[in-house]
């Protein structure tokens, strides 16, 4: 399970805002409407809280590709700070 792999920590809040929040859901970096084949792919899922999920979706309306790239970098561990995968 993706959330457990990241110790239940919201990776967006941790890396973007330097806050520790519990992840309640996962966000599909590439929306399932764009590519259903990525629905269960771990490298397309990032654990987030409800507030982070809402923030990401608001940002997608303005800068979709840039935010997707940033989320992918967080998953790859190329962002300074935070707690990595178990």
N, C-alpha and C positions, 0 to 999 in steps of 0.2 A: 504494500500500500504506500502510495506516494507521501501522504501526510506523515506516516510513521518514519519513513526514511529520513525525513528532515526534522525528527524529534518533535513533531507537532507545531513547529514554528513557522509563522507567516514569513516567507522569504522576501516578499516585496517590502513589507514594513521594516524588516531587518536591514536589508541592503539599501533601500531608498531613503528611509527615514531614521535609521539607526535605533529602531524601537523593537522590543520583543512583544509580539502578540501571538496568540494561539491561532493556528490555522483551522478553519471550520469547513473548508471546501477546497477544491482544486480549480484552477483556472486553465482553460485550454488556450495555449498561446496562439496557435492557429485555430480559429473558430471551426467548430465542427460543420457549420454551414458551408465553409470554404473547402474542407477536406475531411470527410467522414472517416477515412482510413486512419486518421491520427487520433481518433476518439480515445483509445486505450493506450496510446504510446506514452511511456513514462517521460520521454524527452520533449513531450508537448504539454505536460502537466506540471503546474507549479502550485504548491500549497499556499493558500492565502486565507486571511480572515474575510468576513463579509464586507467590512469597510474597505479593505484593500481591493477586493474583487470589484466593488462599485467604482472605486477610484480608477482602476485600470480600464474599465469599460468606458468611463468618461474620457480618459486620455486617448483611447482607441479612436474616438470620433474626430480628434484633432491630428493625431500623429501615430496612426496605426502601426506602420512598419518600424518606426523608431522604437516604440514601446515593445513590440514583439522582439526586436533585436536585443533590447536591454534585458528582457525576461530570459531570453535564451542564454545570454552571457551570465546571468545570475545562476542558472542551472548548471552551466559549465564550470562554475567556480571562478570565473574571471573577473569577479567584482570584489573589491577590497572589503574586508570586514565580514561579520556574520558567522553563523554556525554552519558548517558543511554537512554533507550527507553522512549517514551512518553506514 
